[in-house]
Amino acid sequence: MKKIFNRENLLILLVVGLIGHNVYLQTRVEKAIDAAQDAEYEASRAANNADDAASYARNAADYASEASDNAANAWYSAQDAANNAFGNECWSCP
């Protein structure tokens, strides 16, 4: 019976093992590339959503400022109305 682990057989086993290991590493690299591409896509979506949120926040700030101005105007108008209400003006004072 021949010796199984002679020099030629070990060399063939080594080459087959290296090829198998390279195939395994290639699949791992492809998975890593896919994961990186998915992460890039999600990061892009997150950036777009953050831009939208910033735009909505700017609009909300503008509307809040306008509401504040309108409330101040309403307060001044209410003050004027109270000052000009019937009975607060003396039409016949000396």
trRosetta pair geometry for C-beta under 8 A, 3 or more apart (Angstrom, degrees):
i j d omega theta_ij theta_ji phi_ij phi_ji
2 6 7.4 -58 165 -21 100 130
3 6 5.0 104 93 -56 104 95
4 9 6.2 -131 166 127 53 170
5 9 6.0 -123 -124 86 29 124
5 10 5.9 56 -167 -63 73 100
6 9 5.3 86 52 17 70 104
6 10 7.0 -137 95 -7 30 94
7 10 6.0 -59 -146 37 26 110
7 11 6.4 27 157 -20 63 107
8 11 5.7 -56 -151 35 31 112
8 12 6.5 30 152 -17 65 105
9 12 5.7 -53 -147 37 34 111
9 13 6.2 35 153 -18 66 106
10 13 5.6 -53 -144 39 32 112
10 14 6.2 37 154 -23 65 105
11 14 5.6 -52 -148 35 30 114
11 15 6.5 29 154 -17 64 104
12 15 5.8 -54 -148 37 32 109
12 16 6.2 29 155 -16 66 108
13 16 5.8 -55 -143 41 30 110
13 17 6.0 33 155 -21 64 109
14 17 5.7 -55 -145 38 27 113
14 18 6.3 28 155 -20 63 105
15 18 5.7 -53 -147 35 30 111
15 19 6.4 30 154 -18 64 105
16 19 5.8 -54 -148 37 31 110
16 20 6.3 31 153 -17 64 108
17 20 5.7 -55 -146 39 30 111
17 21 6.1 29 156 -18 65 108
18 21 5.7 -55 -144 39 30 110
18 22 6.2 33 155 -21 64 106
19 22 5.7 -54 -148 36 30 112
19 23 6.5 33 152 -20 64 103
20 23 5.7 -53 -150 33 32 112
20 24 6.4 33 151 -18 64 105
21 24 5.5 -52 -149 37 34 114
21 25 6.3 33 153 -17 66 105
22 25 5.7 -53 -144 39 31 110
22 26 6.2 37 153 -24 64 104
23 26 5.6 -52 -148 33 30 114
23 27 6.7 29 154 -18 63 102
24 27 6.0 -56 -154 33 31 108
24 28 6.6 28 150 -16 64 107
25 28 5.5 -55 -149 38 36 112
25 29 6.2 38 153 -21 69 104
26 29 5.6 -52 -146 35 32 111
26 30 6.4 34 154 -19 64 104
27 30 5.7 -52 -148 36 33 112
27 31 6.5 35 152 -19 64 103
28 31 5.7 -52 -150 35 33 112
28 32 6.4 33 151 -19 64 105
29 32 5.5 -54 -149 37 33 113
29 33 6.3 36 151 -21 66 104
30 33 5.6 -50 -146 35 33 113
30 34 6.4 35 153 -18 64 104
31 34 5.7 -53 -148 37 32 112
31 35 6.3 33 152 -19 65 105
32 35 5.6 -52 -146 37 32 112
32 36 6.3 33 153 -20 64 105
33 36 5.7 -54 -148 36 31 111
33 37 6.4 31 153 -18 65 105
34 37 5.7 -55 -147 37 31 110
34 38 6.3 32 153 -18 65 105
35 38 5.7 -52 -147 37 32 112
35 39 6.3 34 152 -20 64 105
36 39 5.6 -52 -146 37 32 112
36 40 6.4 36 152 -22 64 103
37 40 5.6 -49 -147 33 33 113
37 41 6.5 35 153 -19 64 103
38 41 5.7 -53 -150 35 33 112
38 42 6.3 28 154 -15 66 107
39 42 5.8 -56 -145 40 32 108
39 43 6.1 34 155 -21 66 107
40 43 5.7 -55 -146 37 29 112
40 44 6.4 32 153 -21 63 105
41 44 5.7 -54 -151 34 30 112
41 45 6.5 29 151 -17 64 104
42 45 5.5 -51 -147 37 35 112
42 46 6.2 38 152 -21 66 104
43 46 5.5 -51 -146 36 32 113
43 47 6.4 35 153 -21 64 103
44 47 5.7 -52 -149 34 31 111
44 48 6.5 31 152 -17 64 105
45 48 5.7 -55 -149 37 33 111
45 49 6.2 31 153 -17 66 106
46 49 5.7 -54 -145 39 31 110
46 50 6.2 34 153 -21 65 105
47 50 5.6 -52 -146 36 31 113
47 51 6.5 36 152 -21 63 102
48 51 5.6 -51 -151 33 33 113
48 52 6.5 34 150 -18 64 103
49 52 5.5 -51 -149 36 35 113
49 53 6.3 37 151 -20 66 104
50 53 5.5 -51 -144 37 33 112
50 54 6.3 36 154 -21 64 103
51 54 5.7 -53 -149 35 31 111
51 55 6.4 32 152 -20 64 105
52 55 5.6 -55 -151 35 32 113
52 56 6.4 30 152 -17 66 104
53 56 5.7 -53 -147 38 33 110
53 57 6.2 35 152 -21 65 105
54 57 5.5 -52 -146 36 32 113
54 58 6.4 35 153 -20 64 101
55 58 5.7 -51 -150 33 32 111
55 59 6.5 31 152 -16 64 105
56 59 5.6 -54 -149 38 34 112
56 60 6.2 36 152 -21 66 106
57 60 5.6 -52 -145 37 32 112
57 61 6.4 35 153 -21 64 103
58 61 5.7 -53 -149 35 31 111
58 62 6.5 32 152 -19 64 104
59 62 5.6 -54 -150 35 33 112
59 63 6.3 29 154 -15 67 106
60 63 5.7 -55 -145 40 32 109
60 64 6.1 35 154 -22 66 106
61 64 5.6 -52 -144 36 31 112
61 65 6.4 33 154 -20 63 104
62 65 5.8 -54 -151 35 30 112
62 66 6.4 29 152 -16 64 106
63 66 5.6 -53 -146 39 34 112
63 67 6.2 36 153 -21 66 105
64 67 5.6 -52 -145 37 31 112
64 68 6.4 36 152 -22 63 103
65 68 5.6 -51 -149 33 31 113
65 69 6.5 31 152 -17 64 103
66 69 5.7 -52 -149 36 33 111
66 70 6.3 32 152 -18 66 106
67 70 5.6 -54 -145 39 32 111
67 71 6.2 35 153 -22 65 104
68 71 5.7 -53 -147 35 30 111
68 72 6.5 31 153 -19 64 103
69 72 5.7 -53 -150 35 32 111
69 73 6.4 31 152 -17 65 106
70 73 5.6 -53 -147 38 33 112
70 74 6.3 35 153 -21 65 105
71 74 5.6 -52 -146 36 32 112
71 75 6.4 36 152 -23 64 103
72 75 5.6 -52 -150 32 32 113
72 76 6.5 30 153 -15 65 104
73 76 5.8 -54 -148 38 33 109
73 77 6.2 32 153 -18 66 107
74 77 5.6 -54 -145 39 32 111
74 78 6.2 34 154 -21 65 105
75 78 5.7 -53 -148 36 30 111
75 79 6.4 33 151 -20 63 104
76 79 5.5 -51 -149 34 33 114
76 80 6.4 33 153 -17 65 103
77 80 5.6 -51 -147 37 34 111
77 81 6.2 35 152 -20 65 105
78 81 5.5 -51 -145 37 32 113
78 82 6.3 33 154 -19 65 104
79 82 5.8 -54 -148 36 30 109
79 83 6.3 27 154 -16 64 108
80 83 5.7 -58 -146 40 31 110
80 84 6.0 9 161 -1 68 114
81 84 6.1 -68 -138 50 27 96
81 85 6.4 55 154 -59 63 88
82 85 5.7 -24 -150 -15 32 119
82 88 7.2 103 155 -53 56 166
83 88 6.2 -155 -168 129 32 147
84 88 6.9 -155 -138 70 3 123
84 89 6.8 16 -144 -43 49 121
85 88 4.9 74 63 2 79 121
86 89 7.6 -60 -131 30 32 95
90 93 3.7 48 132 -34 129 118
